[in-house]
């Protein structure tokens, strides 16, 4: 947990700026994919415990849509992009320009799952690209894995798989809107970024704000 305890408000501001640049990249990619203007914002970046991660999503038994990937290269780590079901339905309806669907009812059609996978790929790839560009570090995503399950199960699987030694994560709140559609609701999701312990020093050192013991 040492890396997390050394993070100051300034470090979080730097991460928020990285998030905003990643959101800009993602908004451009989504706008091109959808053929309409999409805006993305990062209202806040915080450090949360694993318990708080599930609480933000509504509890361990809340069903969510999630894209999980490993950050590979010079600053390895883990990333989750998670949407509560209500938010995922809105995102899919925008992606396929059709009616919302409800994964909780067992509707795992190829079209809707493909839309969620595509959105997750665009968003996570954009954030990692921004982090890589700003740090100059070689950071590549693994093939993203899409899951629709209880939040506790998804987080537990991902964290056990990589034998994490920390109980904390960086959360990047994300809000997506269509400025040209005054009747559309914002879509709110969460990026949970869990750099491996040694990656903290590398990332912040490369950003010019090294951690100090």
Secondary structure, DSSP 8 states (H G I E B T S, - for coil): -HHHHT--HHHHHHHHHHHHHHHHHHHHHHHHHHTS--EEE---EEEEEHHHHHHHTT-TT-EEEEEEEEEEETT-EEEEEEEEHHHHHHHHHHHHTS----GGGT---HHHHHHHHHHHHHHHHHHHHHHHHHH---EEE---EEEEEEHHHHHHHHHHHTT---SEEEEEEEEEE-TT-TT---EEEEEEEEE-HHHHHHHHHHTT-----
